[in-house]
Amino acid sequence: MPTIRPKIIVDNRYESQTSYTIDLDLPTSGLLSTLYLIVRARTLATIPIQDPYMKNLISSISLNQAGQDALNAARPCAFQADYYYKTGKFPQIGNRRWQTEGDVEETIPILFGDKVDDPYHYIDLAKMRDPKLSITYDLATKDYAGYSLWDTSYYPRFTIIANFLEGAGIPGSLGYHSLRTLESFTPSNLEKRKVELKGGRPIKRIYLWQDGTIPGLVMHQNVSEIKLWGDNEAWVPFSMESERFKELVRMYFGIGKATGSLAYVGSTKDIDVIFEEMEHVSVHEDADQTHAADIDGGSGRGWSIQFYKRTDGLIDTSAVGHVNFEFSGIAPWGIYPIDMAKMLGMDTLDPKQHAPVHVEIDFEDSLTAAYAGPFRVLIEDIATQ
């Protein structure tokens, strides 16, 4: 039987650059099953920080060979959501208090199969040319509310833990999942956007992501219908109003939960609570005997934190404190899947079979311009070596 051997192949690597694309070398041999990128950065301590997430630091993660041929290329949120939809768990996120107070650490998993360490889907690194994991980051990136986030004197640290298949009895790889952004655009009012599923490889999932600038709004407020079709609309395997699509995602994937802690959070400011359709949101302050923290309403992913003085119960708008959080809901970061196996009863979608195949998104006229920000269509297909 094959065994799993985890290896640290990069540990706390950094470059003394505030904005950079860092190339991390991967081994030149081995059957790579699962990869974990662990990123640490440091928040500012002088102003309230609401969203010290790696989505506001890293714009691209790419597994590639010889600096070309992006095989898995997306933002960190996409890999985190993919991990959630495959495992039912949200990866580690938040402040690491046993180190420096402002250190924030996140795990960004990259799965090459249907689950962690899938023995049927892996990469044979010996068949790649100079394999690398490339990360593009910028410490000057601000959050959606325009706040500066990062201490630019501390350069982000990157660690890679890779799981390798070893031993006898390893089946031949059926290929590996490649997750990447197919198209990114800013929609306009009353637009019906058709995105062709190009590439020709069998598709496991399509991810739809309204990466808007107003976390208080949710996708079904902005999108009226989602449709998948080919053969000039003679073949329509999926057509659904977005409100019902949301419920379908809930039924198939249930409720997710993210827990962690954040330092230097300011009172009466919205915080991104990760899940778009909330079931439960809570925070509490445990590092300050003079204040208590609470969540005071919101919608979508934008909810407001408040600090109350323990002496008189009044809100302290000048307070900056440390909070532990627990957020639960559906659609992490507002990313929704069209899952071929679970939703359509097919293992993969072959876009050549009904070519050209499109995913169509119909946008409402009332909130599209207000939502702003890009709408991203990502595909996860199967690449072979």
DOKOL-572589 format. One record per residue (C-alpha): x, y, z. Coordinates in steps of 0.1 Angstrom, whole numbers, plus 5000, padded with zeros to 4 digits. Example, Ala and Ser with C-alpha at 12.3 -4.5 7.8 and 13.67 -1.06 7.14 Angstrom:
! residues 2
512349555078513749895071
This chain:
! residues 385
500050005000501350354993502250585022502250955026505451135035505151505044508251715038509152075045510752185012510852565019510852715054510353085063511753195030511553565022512953845000513754195013511154344989507854514997506354414964507654104946507153784928509053514947509853184930510052894954511852584940510052254942511851914942512751774908511451424916508651264937504951204934503451524947500051464962499151774982500852104988500452345017501652705014501952875048502253255047503153485076502953865075502754135102500054385107500354755116499854825153499055195151495655205133492654965134493154675110489954505098491054255071494554125076493953825053496353705027493753785000494854145007498454065003498853804976497453854941498553534925499853184933501052974904502452624902504452634870507452484852510452684840508553004848505952924821502852704816500752804846499252474858497552604889497252984889494753174911494353394941494753244976490953264982490353024953492552754966491152795001487552764988488552464967489952294998486752375017484452234990486551914989487051855026484252045044486952235064488252585062492052615064493952775093493653155093494353435118496753575143499353365161499553515196502353305210504653495186504653865180501254005186500754125150501953815132499153675110499553325095497453155069497452815052496752795015496252435005496652324968494951984962495651794931492751544935489251504949490651494984493751545005496351294993494251144965496250834954494750854919495551224912499051354917502051524899505151334889507751614895510351424874508251494844508351874849511052114839512352324868509052324888508352624910505652784931505453154923503753404947503053764938502553994968502454364976502654495012501054825000497754664991494854805011491654645021488254715006487655005030490955165020492955085052496655005051497254665066500854555066504054645084506354705055509454655076508554285080508754095047506253805042507653455051506753155030506852785041505952495018504952155032504451895005502951545008504451284986503150934977505750664984506050284986504549994965501149974950500750334938498250334909499050534878497950894880494750974863495951334860495851614884493451894891494452234878492652534892492952864874491153184865489453154831488153514829487953824851485754114842483754404858480154354848477754634837474054684843471754434826474654244811474453884800478053764801478953444782482253284791483453004769484952704786488152694766491052454768489552114760490451934792487751754813486351994839485551894875484252224888483352574877483852844904481853164902483253444923481853794927484953954942483154284949484254594968481154594990481154285012477654375025476154264992475953904981476053744947472353664944471454034949473554104918473153794896469653684886470453354867473353124860473252884830475552634815474952544778476452414746475352324710473852674706471652614736470352284724472252124754471452304788472552084817472252364843469952664845468952814878468053144895470953244917468753244949468052874943471652814933472652934968470252684984471652404962475152484974473952475010472252135005475251974989478052125010476452225043477652495066481352575069483152735099486252955102487853025135490853225145492053555161493053895148495154165165494654545163491054535153489154875156485754925170482755025148484454915116483254635093485254315092485154055064483653745080484753515052481453345044479053525022475753375035476053385072474653135097476553245128479053525136480753585169483753755183485053805218487954005234489953815259493254005261491854335276490154345310488654685303486754595271484354335257483854285220480754205200479354185165476754445158474854335127475754345090475054155058476953945034480653935045480654285060479854285097480654545123482854495154482254705185484154735217482254805249483754945281483254705309482854995334479755165318478854945288479355235263480855185229484555295227485155405192488855465199489555115210491854885191491954535205492454165199489553945191488953575187486353495161484053215149482253265115480053005098477953005067478152905030480253025000483653115015484853455001481653454979482953164957480152924945480752594927479052424898480252074908479951824879479751504900477451634927475151874908475151734873475751354878478751344855482351284866483651554843482351784817484051744783483752094767484651944733481551724733479052014730481452284718481352564722480252534758479552854778478652954813476253244812475753494841472853734840473354054860470654264876470554634866469954774901473154664920475654574894477454904892477154954930478854624936481754704914484854484915485654194892483553884886485853584882485053264864487552984874487752624862489252324878490052064851492251764848495751794833497751494823501551454820
